[in-house]
Amino acid sequence: MFSWIFFAWLLQNHKVCSDTIHVTKNISVCYYSISGEFRHKGDVMIGAFFPLHTLYTEKKKPHSVKPYVYLDYYIQYNFKNYQYILALLFAIEEINGNPNILPNTSLGFDFYNNEYTERNILRFTFRWLTGHVNRAMIPNYTCKKRNIIAALTGSSWITSAQVGTLLQLFKFPQITFGPYEPTLSGDGQYSSLYQMAPKDASLSLAMVSLMVHFSWSWVGLILPDNHKGNQILSEFREEMERNKICIAFLKMIPTTWTSYFTRLWENMNETNVIIIYGDIDSLEIFMQIIGQRLLTWNIWIMNNEPHIIEFSDYFMLDSFHGSLIFRHSYRENIEFTKFIQTVNPYKYPEDIYLPKMWNFFFKCLFSDINCYVLDNCQTNASLDLLPSFVFDVAMSEESTNIYNGVYALAHSLHQMRLQLLQMQPLENGEEMLFFPWQLNTFLKDIELKDKKSLDWKQTIDAEYDILNLWNLPKGLGLKVKIGSFSANAPQGQQLSLSEQMIQWPEIFSEVPQSVCSESCRPGFRKVSMGDKPICCYKCTPCADNEISNETDVDQCVKCPESHYANTEKNNCFQKSVSFLAYEDPLGMALASIALCLSTLTVFVIGIFVKNRDTPIVKANNRALSYILLITLTLCFLCSLNFIGQPNTATCILQQTTFAVAFTMALATVLAKAITVVLAFKISFPGRMVRWLMISRGPRYIIPICTLIQLLLCGIWMATSPPFIDQDANTEHGYIIILCNKGSAVAFHSVLGYLCILALGSYTMAFLSRNLPDTFNESKFLSFSMLVFFCVWVTFLPVYHSTKGKVMVAMEVFSILASSTALLAFIFGPKCYIILLRPETNSFNHIRKKTHSKRKKSPKI
C-alpha cells in the first residue's frame, strides 16, 4: 500500500517545481472523483473483484497507517496489487489472440474494487449481475443483455465467501485466486466455487524441515486468530513434537487488535526465529508495524510475500532483511514481464489506476478538464522502471492463479460451445445462447495451460520455493530463491538449500542459532528442567562406561562388556585381554620369587642329604624333614599355576595342587610335633606309647590327612569345579581372564581344613616347646604354624576385597609367604648350625654339653 506519504517522498526526491501546489489541488479532486470500477470490453465478460484501494473513516482507520485524507475519508492505495489487473489483462489478450480458443469471441472484464466491507462487496456484486448502475438493483433481473460467465475474486477468502454466498444462489461460477481455504471447497455451500491455489498440506512440514536443517529448536509462532490459524497451529505442533522443536511463544492476532497491541511485543526477544503465518490481508497492518519497529535481531519465516516495504524511508536497516519466505512453486512467465513493459495509460484509457500511477511515479500531471488525461509525461515511462518493492514485474503467486483461472474459464467455455454446436448447429448470424451455470460441469474437468486439472491441482502435495529477502540497504527489496521443498521427494531429500546464498540479518555473522539451551556435546546427555519445555535442559556427563557420540542425546549408551568408554565418553573401544602374565612386572616378580624359593628349598634338601648323619639332621625324624622339604618345594612350584593365561586344566590344578601340597606340608609338621611329644613320653612307657613308637604311628598321619583333603577336593571337582571367568569391570579398558573358584563353600572348606591342621600342629608344638633336648625344634614349629595361620587368616578379607589380577596375586603371595614361613622358621636354624657352626653339630659336643649340664644341676 502506497499512501500520500509516498507522494511526498517523490516530491522531495524528484524536485518537483513550485507549481505542484496547483497539481495537489487537481490530484485531490481526481483521486476522489474517479470511481472504483471500469470495463475492458469483450463479447463475454468476467467479473473481477480485486482490492486496490480502501476508504476509511476516522474510527476505522488502521493503527500506524497514514493515508491521504479527503473529505473526512482516508483513502489508501495498494498499487502493488495492480499486478492482479495486469495478469487478468495479459491472459485475456493471449486468449483473444489465439485462434484455437474461442474463435470469433473475445473476452473482457468488469473490474470492481473490493473495499473490505460486506455491504460494498455485495453492492458491487449485485451491480455486476443485474447491470443496474444508478437505479435500484433488483435480484434475478437484468436490465440489458449481457454475456457474463464467471466472477474472479480474491485475495481474501472472506471476500470470496461473501461474494460466493450470493453467486451460489444462481450456481454462478466463481474463481478464487487467494490462498487455499478448506471451508470454500467441496460440494456443499460453495459448490460452484473453484480455488486456483494449491493446498498448504505440506507447509508445516516444509517449515519444520527448515528448522531441523538449521537445528532451530526454540521458535516463536504468530498466527491469525481464526479457524485457519487454529488449523495450522495443530499441524505445527504435531510436526514440531515429532522433531523435538518447542514453541517459545504463541501469539494469535485477532481481526481487530487495538487492545492487543501492547501485549503483542511481550516475549518477542525470547527467540531469534519467528514463524508468521497468514494471508496478506489479515497480517498487512501487523507487517507494517514490524517494519517500523526495526526488529533487526529476528529471522522471520513467512508463508507469503506480504507488502512489507510500503513506507520506504530508505533507512539503512530493515526488520525483514534476511527473512525466509515459502511460496508455492510455479514456472516463471517471461512473456508477462515483456507485456508489462508495454502498458501505459494511452494504451488502456479505460483503466482508472494507470493515470494515478503515472502521476505518482513519473511526474505526469492531470488535465484540468479530464482526470483520465495526462500532460507533461515522459515518453519512455514504464512500470518496469519502478523498484521491485514499489511494483514487481515478476508474476506473483496470486497473479499466476488469476492467469490460470482465466485460462480455465476460456477452455471451459470453448468446450461447452463445441458441445452445444454438436447438439444444435447455429443458423447464419445466430448467436449461441447459454447460461453461466452450464460452465460448472466443464470447470470440474478442464485442464489448465500447464496440463493440470483443477481437482488434481487441489489435492497434490505442493512444492515450495524458499525465497530469501535481501533488503539491505532498505529499499533493495530483492527476493532470491535459495532453495525448495518437495513433499514427494524421498525422505532426507525433500529440502534443498543453497546456504552460501542466504543473507541473514545484519546482526548475525554466521548461521543464527535459536535454542533454549546450549547443545549437549558428545559425552553428555540432556536432563529435563522440571516443568519447562523439553527444549530447555541442562547437560550432565554420561555415567561410567556409557557414551554419547552425538549432540543433544536423551540417554547415554552403555558400552558392551567387551568394550570400554574413553575419557571423553564419546566412543567405545575394544578392551584388551589381561591376566597375571609372566611378562607383567607383578607376574614376573612372583614367578621369580617362587622359583628362587623352590631352588632354595632344593638347596636345603641337598644340605640335609649331605649332612644326613649329623645329629641335627637325625633329630626330630630325618625322613619327615625330607618329606616336608619336598612338599615345600611343591608348594612353591604350585604358585606358578596361578601365573599365565588360565585354561580349564590350570584352573583345576591351581586349587588341587595347592590344597594337596599344603595338606602334606601341614600333616608333616603335625607328625614332627607328635614325634617330639612321643619321644619324651618314652621315659614313662605305656602300652599305647610303646605301640606308637614301635609301629611308627606318626608316619600314618600324612596319608590320612592327605586322603581327607583329596576327598574334599574330589567332592569340589565333582559338584562345582573351577572354571575360566572374565572380569570386565575391575581394570578400566581391560578384560581380565581368571579362574573362578566355582563353589565358594568348597574353597573355604579346603582353607578351613588347612587352618585346622595348622592349629593342631601349633597346639602339639606348643605343648612340647619346653621339653629338654639339644635340638628340640618345637618352638620353631609352633612359631612357623602361628605365622602360617596369621597369613591365611589375613588372606581371607584381603582376598574378598580385591578383584582381578590383584586377587590372584594375593593368593600367590599368601602361598609363597606361608611356605616361606615354614621353610625359614623350621629349617633356617638348622641350616645356620650346619653351615656356620658345624662344631656344634657333633656327638662329642653334645656329650660335653650334656655332661656340663649335669654338673651344674643340684643334687637331690
N, C-alpha and C positions, 0 to 999 in steps of 0.2 A: 504494500500500500504506500502510495506516494501522496502526501498531502501538500498543503500550501507551503510548508516549511522547505520542501524540495525546490519549489519555485523561487523562494527567497535565496536559496543557495545558488541557483542558476543566475539570478540577477547579479549576485556578488561576483561569481567566478567568470561570467561572460561579459561583465562591464556594460550592462545594458544602459542605454542613454537615458537622460532625464525625462524624455518624453514618454517613458513607460508608465508615468502616473496616469496618463490618459488610457494607456493599454490596460492598466489594472482595472479601471472602471469598466472597460469593454469586456475584460475577462470575467469579471464578476457577473455581468449580465448574461454572457454566453454560457458560462458554466451552469447557471441555474435554469436558463430558458430551454436548453436542449433537453429533450425527453430521453428517458432511458430505454428507448426501443427504436429499431429500424428494420428495414426489409431489404433482402437481397433477392431479386425477382427470379422466378422459375416456374415451370409448369406444375411441379409437385413441390410442396413446401414442408419444411421441417421446422418445428418449434424449438428454439434454442433458449434455455433459461440458465444464464451464467451470472455469477457475482462479479461485477466490475466496479460498481461504486455503491456507497451506502449513505443514507441520510439519517442523522441522529438528532434527537432533541437534547437539551441540556441535561436532563435527568438520565438519559440512557447513553450518554457519551461514555465510551470505554475509558478506563483509567490509563493515564500516561499517553493518550492519543491526542495529537494537536492538529486536527484537520482544519480546512478552510471554513470560515464562518460566513453565512449569508442569510439574512432574514431570520435570525434565531434558529437556523438549522446548521448542522455540522455535516459537511459533505466530505467523504473520504474516498479517494480513487485508488483502485488496485490495478495499475497498468500492467503489472506482471501477469495478471490473468488475461490480458488481452490476447495472449497466445492462443487461448481457447477459441476465440473467434477466427483467428488466422488458420488454425488447424481445421476448423469446420469449412472455412472458405477454400482452403487448399484441397481438401478431399472432394468437395463439390466440383471444383474446376477440373480436377483429374477425371472424375466420373463423367462430367458433361463433355469432356474432350475425348472420351473413349467410346468408339462406335460399337464396341461389343457389349456395352452395358447401357440399358435403357436408350436404345436408338430413337431419335426424334422426340425425346423427352428430356427436359432439363430439370435439375434440382435447384431449389432455392431455400431460403430460410427466413424465418421471422425471429428477430432477436428481442429478448426481454431481459432487463436487468433484474436480478434477484436482490432484494433489499433485506433479506433475513427476517422478514415479518410475515407471518402466515396470511395476514389479511391481504397484503400486496401480492404475495405469490399466487393466492387463489384468484385475485382480481385479474392479474395478467393471464393466468391460465384460461379463465372464462373468456377474456377478451380475445384470446387467440382461437379458442374453439368456436366461438359464435361469430367473430368478425365485427362485433359491436365495439365502437370506439367512444363515441360521445353520448350514445343513448344507453338506456338501461339494458343490462345484459340478461337475456332470457335463456335459461338452460335448455339444452336439446333443441335449439333453434338457431339456424344460420341464416343471416340476412342476405347473403350473396353466395354465389357458387365459388367454393374454394377447395382445391385439392390438397388437403393436409394429411400427412401419412403417419407421423410419429413425433414424439417430444423427446428432446435431448436435454437431460437435467444433470445437475451436479453443482459444485463438487461435494456439498454436504449431503449426507444420507438423510438428514432431517428434511431438507428441502425436497429431495426426491420423493420421500414418503408423503409429504404434504401434497405435492403435485399428483403422485400416484393414487392417493385416496380419491381424487376427483376423476382421473382418467380411467381408473378401474371400473367405474360405473358404466363406461361405454366400451370396455375392453379395448381401450385405445393403446396402441403400442408405445412403450416408453423405454428409452435407452439411458442408462446412467453411466457416468464416466468417473465418479468419485471412488474412494476406497470401497472394497467389497464389504457389504453389510449382510450378515446372515438373516436378519429379520425381513429383508426385502426379497429373499429367494423363496423358491418353492411355488406350488400351485395354489396357494391359499389366498390371502388378502391381496397380493400383488402378482397375480398370475400372468399379466401382460407386461410385466416389468423385466427388463433384461440388463444384467450388470456386465459391463465390459471388463472390469478389473478382476484379476485373478484373486483367489482366496489367499489369506495370510496364514495358511495352515502350517507353514514351516518357519514363520517369522521368529517365534520364541526360540525354536531350536537353532536357527541361524545366529541370533544374537548371543545365546548362551554358548554356542560353539566358539564365538569370538572371545567371550570371557575366558573359556577354558584355554584357548590358544595362548592368551597373554597372562594366564594364571591370575586373573582378577576374580577374587572370591568375596569381595566386600563391595556391593553395588547398590546404588540408590535407584528407586523407581518413582517416576512421575507419570501418572495416568489420568485420563478423564474420568470423572465420577459419573459414569453411566454404564449401561449393560456391556458395551464393548470393553471398557476399562476393567470391569469385573471379570469378563471372559478371558482377556489376555493376562490378567493377574493370575488367574488359576493356571494358565498354561506356563507362565513364567515360573511360578512356584514349583510346579511339577518338574520342569526341566532343571531348575536350579537345585532342588533337593537331590535329583539324580546325579548331578555333577558336583555336589557339595559346595554350592555357591550360596552365600547368605545375602539377605536383603538388609542393607544398613538402615534405610528408612523408606517409608512408603507415603507418597503424597497424592491424594486424589483431588484433582482440580474440578470444582463444581462449575456449572454453567454460568452462574452469577457468583463471583467470588470476591466481592469487595471486602467483606468482613474477614475473609480467609487470607487476605493479602499479607498481613503482618506475620501470621504463623507459617506462611509458606517457606520462609527462608531459614527457619529453625532447623538445626542439624544438617544443613546443606554442606557444611565443610567436613562432615564425618568421613567422606569417601571421595576419591578422585574421579570415579566413573559413575555416571548417572544415565539411566535409560529414560528417554522421553518417548512415550507412545501416544498417538492420537492423530486425528486428521488435521488438515491445515486450519480449518475454521475454528475448531474447539480450542486450539492452543496458540492461535495467532497472537493474541494480546500478551499471553504469557511469554512467548518468544521475544516480543519487543522489550519487555521488562528485563529479561535476562541480558539482552544486548545492551541495555542502558546501564546495568549494574556492573558491567565489566568483570564477570566471574571467570577470570583467566586461568584458574587453577583446576577447572573441571574439564573432563572429557565427556562430551555429550554423545550418546548413541541414540540415533533417531530413526524413525521408520518412514520419513518422507522428506521432501525438500521444502521446508517451511520458508516463508518470506521473512528472513531473519535479519535482513540488512536494509530495511526500508528507509530509516532515517540516517543515512550515512553522513557522518560528520568528518570523515577522513582522519579520525584519531588513529594513532599508530596501533594500539592494542584492540583486540576484539574478543568477545566472550566465546564465539563459536569457531575460532581458528583451531584447526586440528580435530574438529568433530568428525564422527563417522556416521554415514547415512546409508541405510539399507533401502534399496529401491528395486522394484521388480525389473527383471532383465528384459530388455527388448532391443530390437535392431534399430540402429540409428538411421534416420531418414535424411539423407543428404539433399534430396530434392526440396524438402521443406525449407531448409536453410536458404537455398537459392531463391525460393519463392518469396521469402521474407524480404530479400534484398530489392524486390520489385514493387513492394507495397508502398503506396503513398496516398494522400488524400485526394489527389486528382484522378487516380485510377479507380478508386471506390468512393465516389462522392456521397453515397448514401450512408456511409459509416460515420457515426456521431462521435467516435472516440479518436479517430486519426487526427482530426484538426486540433484536439486538445493536446495530444502527444507532440504534434509538430510545434505547437506553441510553447509547450513546456521545455522541449529539449533542443529545438532548432531555431528559436527566436522568431518564429513566424508570428505575424500579427493578425488578429481577427479583423475582418472588414467591418466598417461601421454599419453597413447595410445588412449583411448576412453572416451569421455565425459559422456557416459552413465554408465560407470563402476566406482564404488566407492571402495575405500580402507580404511582400518583402521576405520571401522564403529562399533558402539555399537550394540550388538546383540538384546538388548531389546528396541531399539529406536522405538517410535510410536508417531503418531500425537496427540494422546490423552494426551501425557505428556506435550504438549505446553500450555502456559497460554491461557485463553479464548480470550484475546484481540489480541493474535497472530493468533490463529486458534481455532474456536469454533466447538466443536464436536456435538453440538445440531443442528439439521436440521433447517436452516433458512427459512424464508418465500419464498425467491426465489428458494432455493433448493427444498422445498415442491412443488412448481409449476413445477419444472423440473421433479420431481418424478412422479407427476400426469400426466404431459404431455407425458412422455414415456409410461405410462400405457394406456393413451388414444389412442396413436398410436398403441400399441400392440393389444388392444381389437378391434380397428377398422380393423386392418389388419387381425385379426383372423376371424372376422365376414365376411369380404369380401372374404376370402379364402373359408369359408364354403359355401357362396352363389355361388361362381364360381364353386366349386366342384359339387354342385347340378345341375347347368346348364350344365356343361361339365366335366364328370369324366375323370381323367387322366389315361393314359396307364402306365404300369410299367416303372419306370425310367424317365418318362416325367416330366419336370419342369413346374410349373404353371407360366404363363405369365400374367402380369398386368401392369397397368400404375399408377403412383402416384396420378394423378388427380382423379382416381376412389375412393380414400380414402375419399374424401370430403363428399360424401353422408353419410358415416358411422361416420365420425368425428362429424357431427352435432347432431347425435342421441345417440352416445355411452355413456355409464355410466362409470364413473371412479371407482377406487377401493373403494372410500368412498360413492358409490351409489348416486352420484350427477351428473346429466347430464351437459354438457358444457353450453348449453343455460340457463338452470336453475341456474347454479352456477354464471353466469354473471349478473343475474338480481336480485338475492336475496339481501336483506339488510344485509350487512356483520356484523358479530360480531367482536369485537376488544378486544384484551388483552392489558392491560396497564402495561408496564414494568417500573421499577424504576432502574436507572443506579447507581450502587454502585461502585465508583472508588476512594475511599479514604482508604489507600494511592493510589496514581496514579499507575495504572498497575493492580489493582484488577479486574476491568472490568466485574463485575457481573451484569447481567440483571435479576432482580427479579420481578415476576408477583405480582402486588399489587392490581389488580382489573380487571374489564371487563366492556364492554358496549355492550348492545344488543338493537337495534332499535325496535325489535319485542316485547320486554317486555312491560308490562303495564306502563302507564305514572307514573313517580315517582320511578319506579323500574328498569329503563334502566341502570343506573350507579351503579356499585357495587365496593366499595373500602375497603381496609384494611389499614386505616390511620396509625395504630400503626406500620406498616411495612415500611412506607415510610421514606427514609433518604433524608433530604433536604440539600442543600448546607451548608457548614460548617458555613457560616456567620449567619445562622438563627437557633435560639434555639427553635422555635416553628413554627407552620404553618405560612408561609410567607403571608404578605398582599401585594396586588397590587391594589391600588386605587389612583385616582387623588385627592380626598378629603376624609377626615375622615368621617366615617359614622355619620349620624344624629341620636342620640339616641332617644328613645321614649320621647314624649313631644315636639319634634322639627320636623320641616319639611324642605325640601330642597328648596333652592331658586337659580335659574339659575344665572350664571355669564356672562351675555351678550352673546358674540359670541363664548364662549368656549363650548366644548362638554358637553353633558348632565351629564356626569360622574363628571364634575367639578362644584362644587356648594358650597354654604355656608349654614349654618344651622340657622334657626330663630325659636323662641318659637311659639307654637300654640297660636292662639287668645283666648280670654276669652271664656270659656265653650266649647272649642274644645280640642280634644285629638289625640294623635298618640301612639298606643301601639306596634308599630314595628319600626325597624330602616329604615332609608332612605325612608321615605314616601314623596310623592309629595304634598299631600294635607292632612291637618288635618280633622278629622271627628267631626262634631258638635254633642254634646250630645243632646238627646231628651229633650223636655221641662220638662219631669218628672225626669230628671237626671242632675247631675252637675259634672264638671271636678274637679279632685283632684288637689292639689297644684303642683304635678309633671306633670300634664296634660297628664297622660298616662292611665287613667281609668275613667269611668263614674260610679258614684254611685247614687243610688235611693235617691231622695230628700225627706226630712221629711215634713209632712204636718204641717203647723204652722198657728196660728191665735192668736188674742188677748184673750188669755185664762185667766181664773181666777187663774190658777196655776202660770202664769208668774208673775214676780215681778211687772211689769208695770200694768198688768191687775188687780192683787191683790190690788195694791195701789189705782188705780182709783175706783175699786169697794168699797173698804173700805171708801174712801172719800165720794163717793155717798151715801153709807148707813149712814155714820156719819152725813152728811149734811141733809139727809132726816129725820133722827132721831132728829137732832137739830130743824128742821122745825116743826116737830110734838110737840116737847117740847115748842116751841114758841106758837104753837096753844093752847097748854094746858095753858100756862101763860095767853094768851089773853082770853080764855074761863073763867078762874078762876077770872080774873080781868075785866070781861066784863062790869061792871057797873062803872068803874073808868073813869074819864074824858079823859084820854089819849087814852083809847080803844074806847070810844064812838066818839071821834073826828074823822073827815075825813071818816065817814061812816064805822061802825063796820062790816057790812055784807061784804063790799068789801074787808076788811082786811082778813076776814075768807076765802073768795074765793081766794085771792092772795096767802095766805099761803098754801091752799090745792093745788093750781096749781103749786106752787114752789116745793111742795113735789113730785108731779108727774114729774116735770122737772128733779129733782134729780134722781128719780127712772127710768125715761126713758133712762138714760145713760147706765143702765145695759143691755139694748137690744144690745148695741154695743160690749159687752164683752161676750166671749164664742164662741163656734163653730157656724158659721152662718148657717141658713137654710132659706127657702123661706119665712116662716112666720116672722122670726125675721128681715129679710131684709126689709119687708114691714112695720112692726111695728116700726123699727128704725126711719124711716122718718115721718110716720104719727103721732105717739105719740109725737115725738119731735116738729113737726110743730104745732099740735093742742094745746099741753100743753103750749108752749111758746106764742102762739097766745092768749090764755086765760089769761096768766100772763100779757102780754103787754096791752091787752084790759082792764084788771082790773086796771093797773096803769093809763091808759088813763082815765078811768072812775073816778078814785080817783082825778086826776088832774082837770078834768072838774067839779067835785063836789066842789072842793075848790073855783074854779072861780065862780060858780053859787052861792055859799054860800055868798060870799061878794057882788055879784050883787043884792042880796035881798034888800039892803039898797036903791036901786034905782029900784023899782019894775016896770016891764013892762009885757005886756001880755005874751010874749014868755017865759020870765024868770019864771013868775009865773006858766005857764003851765008845764015847765020842772021840776020845783020843786015839783008841786002837783002830776004830773004823774010819778015822779022818773025816768026821761028820761035817766040819766047816766047808769042805770042798763041794758038798751037795747043795750048799746054799746058792751057788752061782747058777747051776742049771735050773734049779727050781724057780728062782726069781725070774730068770730069763724066759722060762716057759710061760709063766704067768703074763709077762709083758707081751710075748708073742701071741698069747690067746687074746689079749686086749686089742692088739694090732689087727689080728685076723678078723675079729668082730667089726672093727672100724673099717677095714678094707672091704668087708662083705656088705655092710649096710650103707655107708656113705663115704666112699673113698675120696681122697683129694682129687681136684681137677684143675685144669687151666682156667684162669679167670682174667678179666680185664678191668683195670681201674682207670676210668677216663676223666675223673674229677680231681684227683689229688694234685697232679702236677700240670700246670697250665701249658697247653699245647702238646701234651704227650698222652699216649695211651700206654699205661704200664701193664705189662703182662706178668702175672704172678700166679702162684699156686694157692687155690682156695682150700682150706683145711677140710672142707666137706662137712663133717659133723663136729661142731664145737664141743659137744659133750664128750665125744671120744678123745678129742685133742686134750681137753682139760683132765680127762681121766688118766691119760698117759702121763701128763705132767704131775698129777696128784700122786700117782703110783711112784714116780721118781722121788717126789718130796718125802713120801713115807719111807722109802728105802734110805734117803739121806738122813731123816730123823732117827731111824733105827740105828744106822751106823754111828750117828753123832752120840746117841744115848750109850751104846756099848763102848765107844771110845772114851766118852766122858767118865764112865764108871771105872775104867781101867787106867785113868791118867796118872794116878798116884802109886801104881804097883811098882815095886822095885825091880829094875832091870837096867842094865847098862845101855842097851839100845831100845828101850821101850818107846814105840812110836805112837802111843795112844793120844798124846797131846796133839801131835801133828794131824792125826786122823780126825780128831774132834774139831780142830780149828779149820781144816780143809772142808769138812762137812758143813760147818757153820757158814763159811764163805759161800759154798755151793748153794746152800739153802737161801741165803740172802740174795744171791744173784737171781735165782729163778722166782723168788717172791717179788723182787723188784721188777723182773721182766714182765709180769702179767699186766700191771697197769700201764707201763710204758708201751707194751705191745698193742694194747687196745686203744691207746691214744694217738697212735701213728698210723699212717697209711702208705701204700705204695712201696717204693724201694726202701724207704727208711724202716718200715716194718720188717721187711726181710733182713735188712742189715742188723736190726736189733736182735733178731733171733740168732743170726750168725755170731754176733758179738757175745750173746749170752752163752752159746755153746763154747766158744773159744775161752771166755772168761772163766766159766765153771771148770772146764777141762784144765785150764792153766792153773787154777787154784789147787786142783788135785795133784797135778804134776809138781808144782812148786813147793807146796807145804808138806807133801808126803816124801818126795824123793829129793827135794832140794837139800835138806840137811845131810842126807846120806851121801849125796854126791860131793858135798862140801868136805866131809870127812875122808871120803875115798880119794879125792883129788888133791885136797890142800893139807889134810892132816892124816896121812897114811899111817903114821907111827901109832896112832890111837886105835887103828883097825887091825889089832893083832891079839892073839890069845895071851901072850906074855903080859901085855899092857893091861889086859882085862884082869889077869890073876893078881898082878901087883896092886891094881886099883881096888880089887875086892879084898885083898889082904889088909891093905891100909885102912879100909872102912871098918874092918872087924876090930882092929886095934883101937880105933877111936871110939868104937861103940862101948858104952858102960856095961859092966858085968852085972848080972842079976844074982 
